[in-house]
């Protein structure tokens, strides 16, 4: 999670919403990134998607079986869907997102009957630091 938080800080410094993500397989980081939606003019360039894409290229497969994803903010519906399709074994996230999150809030993607794969979910790891990064970022925008 420390690496994901470092990526979130990089995102904030570049004017992106401070969210970072890291994909780990057998203790080795194989994908990492932060939000790039504004930088890349791409609404799908969330931290999770950036990290999943890198990990898929590293493994040469769209299925990330046995991988763990660490992300600083509860994933949205799009990212939760991608996590399921990628077959991530474990999702660990930091701050809750009651407004846009879709794991433990909102759509609760993994609880839906149509969900293809449900990862183990661990919430709240690094939550205080992740939430503080988000608070500072949005306070500076208001």
Backbone as CSV, one residue per row, in Angstrom:
resi,resn,N_x,N_y,N_z,CA_x,CA_y,CA_z,C_x,C_y,C_z
1,UNK,0.822,-1.199,0.000,0.000,0.000,0.000,0.863,1.259,0.000
2,UNK,2.058,1.150,0.563,2.943,2.317,0.585,3.284,2.778,-0.829
3,UNK,3.484,1.842,-1.742,3.773,2.212,-3.127,2.552,2.838,-3.792
4,UNK,1.373,2.342,-3.493,0.147,2.922,-4.042,-0.022,4.348,-3.520
5,UNK,0.253,4.580,-2.255,0.180,5.927,-1.693,1.200,6.854,-2.343
6,UNK,2.388,6.341,-2.640,3.396,7.147,-3.338,2.877,7.557,-4.719
7,UNK,2.215,6.648,-5.398,1.634,6.979,-6.701,0.513,8.002,-6.566
8,UNK,-0.254,7.918,-5.493,-1.319,8.901,-5.259,-0.724,10.291,-5.078
9,UNK,0.397,10.386,-4.384,1.059,11.684,-4.208,1.549,12.227,-5.555
10,UNK,2.072,11.363,-6.408,2.516,11.771,-7.745,1.323,12.311,-8.536
11,UNK,0.191,11.627,-8.437,-1.017,12.071,-9.137,-1.394,13.479,-8.680
12,UNK,-1.413,13.701,-7.375,-1.786,15.013,-6.839,-0.845,16.096,-7.343
13,UNK,0.440,15.803,-7.361,1.435,16.776,-7.822,1.237,17.148,-9.290
14,UNK,0.671,16.238,-10.068,0.461,16.516,-11.492,-0.960,16.996,-11.788
15,UNK,-1.740,17.281,-10.741,-3.079,17.808,-10.928,-4.158,16.766,-11.122
16,UNK,-3.814,15.517,-10.930,-4.787,14.419,-11.039,-5.374,14.129,-9.654
17,UNK,-6.571,13.561,-9.628,-7.149,13.114,-8.355,-6.176,12.093,-7.759
18,UNK,-5.769,12.272,-6.501,-4.715,11.448,-5.911,-5.141,10.021,-5.558
19,UNK,-5.103,9.168,-6.557,-5.365,7.747,-6.367,-4.217,6.993,-6.998
20,UNK,-3.683,6.020,-6.271,-2.592,5.183,-6.780,-2.939,3.719,-6.635
21,UNK,-2.324,2.896,-7.488,-2.609,1.456,-7.465,-1.357,0.664,-7.809
22,UNK,-1.279,-0.541,-7.239,-0.157,-1.444,-7.476,-0.692,-2.869,-7.583
23,UNK,-0.215,-3.612,-8.593,-0.560,-5.026,-8.746,0.668,-5.842,-8.375
24,UNK,0.462,-6.846,-7.520,1.560,-7.681,-7.033,1.258,-9.145,-7.352
25,UNK,2.277,-9.830,-7.837,2.191,-11.283,-8.084,3.381,-11.934,-7.402
26,UNK,3.128,-12.859,-6.515,4.189,-13.565,-5.789,5.183,-12.599,-5.140
27,UNK,4.652,-11.518,-4.572,5.485,-10.561,-3.854,6.232,-9.570,-4.735
28,UNK,6.013,-9.611,-6.034,6.719,-8.724,-6.971,5.710,-7.787,-7.635
29,UNK,6.034,-6.504,-7.665,5.178,-5.526,-8.333,5.285,-5.731,-9.844
30,UNK,4.130,-5.987,-10.484,4.119,-6.192,-11.936,3.292,-5.130,-12.663
31,UNK,2.627,-4.282,-11.897,1.857,-3.191,-12.476,1.662,-2.111,-11.445
32,UNK,1.716,-0.859,-11.877,1.545,0.244,-10.943,1.138,1.479,-11.716
33,UNK,0.547,2.411,-11.013,0.168,3.649,-11.673,-0.700,4.521,-10.797
34,UNK,-1.082,5.635,-11.367,-1.959,6.582,-10.693,-2.945,7.132,-11.718
35,UNK,-3.915,7.872,-11.240,-4.898,8.444,-12.148,-4.212,9.258,-13.240
36,UNK,-4.659,9.053,-14.463,-4.145,9.791,-15.618,-5.278,10.317,-16.496
37,UNK,-6.461,10.417,-15.934,-7.613,10.807,-16.750,-7.447,12.185,-17.375
38,UNK,-6.958,13.128,-16.625,-6.758,14.486,-17.143,-5.538,14.557,-18.042
39,UNK,-4.478,13.920,-17.639,-3.236,13.935,-18.417,-3.427,13.308,-19.795
40,UNK,-4.096,12.154,-19.815,-4.283,11.410,-21.069,-5.600,11.732,-21.776
41,UNK,-6.419,12.600,-21.175,-7.745,12.892,-21.735,-8.487,11.588,-22.000
42,UNK,-8.494,10.740,-20.957,-9.046,9.392,-21.072,-9.859,9.080,-19.811
43,UNK,-11.178,9.025,-19.934,-11.991,8.765,-18.750,-11.783,7.384,-18.145
44,UNK,-11.137,6.474,-18.861,-10.887,5.139,-18.318,-9.519,5.018,-17.653
45,UNK,-8.733,6.055,-17.644,-7.367,5.981,-17.115,-7.327,6.167,-15.597
46,UNK,-8.163,5.413,-14.897,-8.111,5.390,-13.438,-6.873,4.606,-13.014
47,UNK,-6.406,4.851,-11.804,-5.198,4.202,-11.300,-5.268,2.679,-11.431
48,UNK,-6.416,2.115,-11.088,-6.572,0.662,-11.149,-6.405,0.145,-12.574
49,UNK,-7.022,0.824,-13.522,-6.955,0.404,-14.922,-5.526,0.514,-15.437
50,UNK,-4.853,1.605,-15.097,-3.457,1.794,-15.504,-2.599,0.646,-14.975
51,UNK,-2.761,0.314,-13.699,-1.973,-0.760,-13.082,-2.339,-2.128,-13.658
52,UNK,-3.633,-2.379,-13.868,-4.063,-3.663,-14.443,-3.517,-3.845,-15.849
53,UNK,-3.536,-2.789,-16.648,-3.001,-2.873,-18.023,-1.513,-3.221,-18.015
54,UNK,-0.772,-2.563,-17.129,0.666,-2.834,-17.040,0.912,-4.283,-16.601
55,UNK,0.149,-4.741,-15.627,0.304,-6.111,-15.127,-0.046,-7.132,-16.207
56,UNK,-1.111,-6.873,-16.952,-1.511,-7.793,-18.027,-0.416,-7.894,-19.085
57,UNK,0.185,-6.748,-19.420,1.305,-6.775,-20.385,2.491,-7.557,-19.810
58,UNK,2.764,-7.364,-18.525,3.897,-8.058,-17.893,3.705,-9.571,-17.910
59,UNK,2.457,-10.016,-17.700,2.178,-11.457,-17.674,1.847,-12.018,-19.058
60,UNK,1.564,-11.128,-20.004,1.168,-11.590,-21.332,-0.197,-12.253,-21.326
61,UNK,-1.073,-11.772,-20.441,-2.411,-12.355,-20.311,-3.365,-11.338,-19.717
62,UNK,-4.623,-11.393,-20.153,-5.644,-10.527,-19.565,-6.133,-11.056,-18.223
63,UNK,-5.792,-12.278,-17.896,-6.180,-12.888,-16.625,-5.029,-12.774,-15.642
64,UNK,-5.279,-12.079,-14.574,-4.247,-11.838,-13.564,-4.466,-12.745,-12.358
65,UNK,-4.603,-14.017,-12.642,-4.860,-15.025,-11.615,-3.719,-15.028,-10.599
66,UNK,-4.075,-15.028,-9.336,-3.073,-15.066,-8.274,-2.476,-13.713,-7.939
67,UNK,-2.986,-12.657,-8.535,-2.457,-11.313,-8.292,-3.276,-10.580,-7.242
68,UNK,-2.623,-9.637,-6.597,-3.261,-8.769,-5.617,-3.224,-7.345,-6.138
69,UNK,-4.276,-6.590,-5.887,-4.330,-5.182,-6.260,-4.455,-4.347,-5.001
70,UNK,-3.570,-3.385,-4.862,-3.606,-2.430,-3.759,-3.961,-1.074,-4.358
71,UNK,-4.999,-0.451,-3.855,-5.425,0.854,-4.371,-5.824,1.746,-3.203
72,UNK,-5.543,3.025,-3.335,-5.729,3.939,-2.212,-7.172,4.344,-1.967
73,UNK,-8.060,4.128,-2.939,-9.458,4.510,-2.807,-10.352,3.366,-3.268
74,UNK,-11.475,3.199,-2.614,-12.443,2.178,-3.013,-12.747,2.308,-4.507
75,UNK,-12.598,1.241,-5.268,-12.824,1.303,-6.715,-14.263,1.655,-7.098
76,UNK,-14.375,2.353,-8.231,-15.672,2.683,-8.815,-16.213,1.443,-9.538
77,UNK,-17.405,1.566,-10.096,-18.031,0.434,-10.794,-17.192,-0.034,-11.983
78,UNK,-16.652,0.907,-12.760,-15.827,0.532,-13.912,-14.616,-0.286,-13.461
79,UNK,-13.934,0.203,-12.444,-12.727,-0.477,-11.983,-13.046,-1.806,-11.302
80,UNK,-14.137,-1.857,-10.548,-14.548,-3.118,-9.923,-14.841,-4.158,-11.004
81,UNK,-15.495,-3.741,-12.083,-15.753,-4.652,-13.205,-14.459,-5.157,-13.814
82,UNK,-13.492,-4.266,-13.997,-12.197,-4.663,-14.560,-11.460,-5.615,-13.623
83,UNK,-11.553,-5.365,-12.334,-10.916,-6.234,-11.336,-11.509,-7.637,-11.429
84,UNK,-12.813,-7.713,-11.551,-13.481,-9.005,-11.687,-13.057,-9.707,-12.977
85,UNK,-13.083,-8.988,-14.097,-12.702,-9.582,-15.379,-11.249,-10.032,-15.383
86,UNK,-10.394,-9.322,-14.660,-8.975,-9.679,-14.595,-8.709,-10.871,-13.673
87,UNK,-9.713,-11.245,-12.893,-9.601,-12.365,-11.947,-8.595,-12.090,-10.827
88,UNK,-8.559,-10.835,-10.368,-7.690,-10.469,-9.245,-8.090,-11.304,-8.026
89,UNK,-7.103,-11.876,-7.348,-7.382,-12.737,-6.191,-7.767,-11.934,-4.960
90,UNK,-7.063,-10.824,-4.731,-7.324,-10.027,-3.533,-7.229,-8.553,-3.873
91,UNK,-8.226,-7.805,-3.434,-8.250,-6.350,-3.555,-8.091,-5.763,-2.168
92,UNK,-7.112,-4.905,-2.006,-6.921,-4.178,-0.758,-7.036,-2.704,-1.083
93,UNK,-7.973,-2.015,-0.421,-8.092,-0.589,-0.688,-8.031,0.204,0.602
94,UNK,-7.700,1.496,0.443,-7.546,2.383,1.583,-8.829,3.073,1.969
95,UNK,-9.033,4.278,1.461,-10.179,5.097,1.847,-11.474,4.609,1.218
96,UNK,-12.546,4.698,1.988,-13.871,4.400,1.461,-14.310,5.550,0.557
97,UNK,-15.185,5.241,-0.400,-15.747,6.264,-1.276,-17.258,6.100,-1.318
98,UNK,-17.962,6.664,-0.312,-19.417,6.514,-0.260,-20.135,7.053,-1.495
99,UNK,-19.552,8.050,-2.157,-20.198,8.661,-3.324,-19.941,7.872,-4.609
100,UNK,-18.696,7.495,-4.872,-18.356,6.862,-6.147,-17.883,5.432,-6.052
101,UNK,-17.685,4.937,-4.845,-17.213,3.567,-4.679,-18.276,2.558,-5.055
102,UNK,-17.830,1.386,-5.480,-18.793,0.358,-5.912,-18.421,-1.026,-5.403
103,UNK,-17.626,-1.066,-4.341,-17.272,-2.348,-3.722,-18.114,-2.520,-2.459
104,UNK,-17.971,-1.605,-1.516,-18.733,-1.655,-0.277,-19.815,-0.578,-0.222
105,UNK,-19.906,0.227,-1.260,-20.922,1.282,-1.367,-21.556,1.193,-2.754
106,UNK,-22.576,1.995,-2.962,-23.174,2.119,-4.291,-23.578,0.798,-4.915
107,UNK,-23.062,0.533,-6.099,-23.458,-0.638,-6.892,-23.061,-1.975,-6.269
108,UNK,-22.047,-1.977,-5.403,-21.563,-3.221,-4.778,-21.404,-4.317,-5.849
109,UNK,-20.554,-4.023,-6.788,-20.369,-4.871,-7.982,-20.120,-6.329,-7.643
110,UNK,-19.275,-6.592,-6.660,-18.918,-7.981,-6.352,-20.073,-8.764,-5.714
111,UNK,-21.079,-8.059,-5.218,-22.231,-8.720,-4.608,-23.320,-9.061,-5.623
112,UNK,-23.138,-8.634,-6.859,-24.153,-8.872,-7.886,-24.049,-10.290,-8.444
113,UNK,-25.198,-10.866,-8.712,-25.259,-12.220,-9.263,-24.486,-12.340,-10.584
114,UNK,-24.445,-11.258,-11.349,-23.787,-11.271,-12.654,-22.262,-11.141,-12.577
115,UNK,-21.729,-10.900,-11.403,-20.287,-10.721,-11.253,-19.572,-12.032,-11.586
116,UNK,-18.624,-11.953,-12.511,-17.918,-13.136,-13.003,-16.955,-13.749,-11.986
117,UNK,-16.312,-12.908,-11.216,-15.300,-13.363,-10.258,-15.303,-12.393,-9.083
118,UNK,-15.263,-12.912,-7.891,-15.273,-12.077,-6.687,-13.935,-12.234,-5.968
119,UNK,-13.164,-11.149,-5.892,-11.908,-11.228,-5.154,-12.140,-11.139,-3.652
120,UNK,-11.177,-11.568,-2.900,-11.173,-11.277,-1.462,-10.993,-9.768,-1.349
121,UNK,-11.695,-9.124,-0.446,-11.599,-7.670,-0.286,-11.168,-7.331,1.127
122,UNK,-10.141,-6.496,1.220,-9.673,-5.970,2.502,-9.753,-4.450,2.401
123,UNK,-10.541,-3.849,3.265,-10.759,-2.404,3.224,-10.060,-1.707,4.382
124,UNK,-9.711,-0.447,4.173,-9.215,0.404,5.246,-7.714,0.434,5.451
125,UNK,-6.947,-0.240,4.617,-5.487,-0.245,4.781,-4.926,1.080,4.245
126,UNK,-4.304,1.844,5.107,-3.771,3.156,4.708,-4.867,4.187,4.496
127,UNK,-6.038,3.928,5.053,-7.205,4.785,4.809,-6.993,6.227,5.253
128,UNK,-6.388,6.439,6.402,-6.225,7.800,6.921,-5.351,8.636,5.989
129,UNK,-4.240,8.093,5.553,-3.347,8.846,4.665,-3.994,9.065,3.299
130,UNK,-4.648,8.041,2.777,-5.310,8.168,1.480,-6.407,9.225,1.543
131,UNK,-7.207,9.209,2.598,-8.287,10.182,2.756,-7.741,11.597,2.904
132,UNK,-6.634,11.733,3.618,-6.028,13.054,3.803,-5.507,13.612,2.475
133,UNK,-4.909,12.774,1.655,-4.462,13.219,0.324,-5.642,13.734,-0.490
134,UNK,-6.743,13.003,-0.446,-7.938,13.417,-1.181,-8.514,14.711,-0.618
135,UNK,-8.593,14.833,0.708,-9.114,16.054,1.329,-8.293,17.282,0.917
136,UNK,-6.980,17.159,1.010,-6.100,18.285,0.649,-6.257,18.635,-0.825
137,UNK,-6.332,17.641,-1.679,-6.463,17.884,-3.113,-7.751,18.646,-3.407
138,UNK,-8.863,18.170,-2.887,-10.150,18.809,-3.190,-10.309,20.141,-2.459
139,UNK,-9.707,20.315,-1.294,-9.755,21.599,-0.603,-9.043,22.662,-1.427
140,UNK,-7.975,22.295,-2.090,-7.235,23.211,-2.949,-7.986,23.578,-4.219
141,UNK,-8.969,22.793,-4.579,-9.753,23.030,-5.798,-10.964,23.915,-5.539
142,UNK,-11.342,24.037,-4.270,-12.586,24.783,-3.936,-12.325,26.221,-3.674
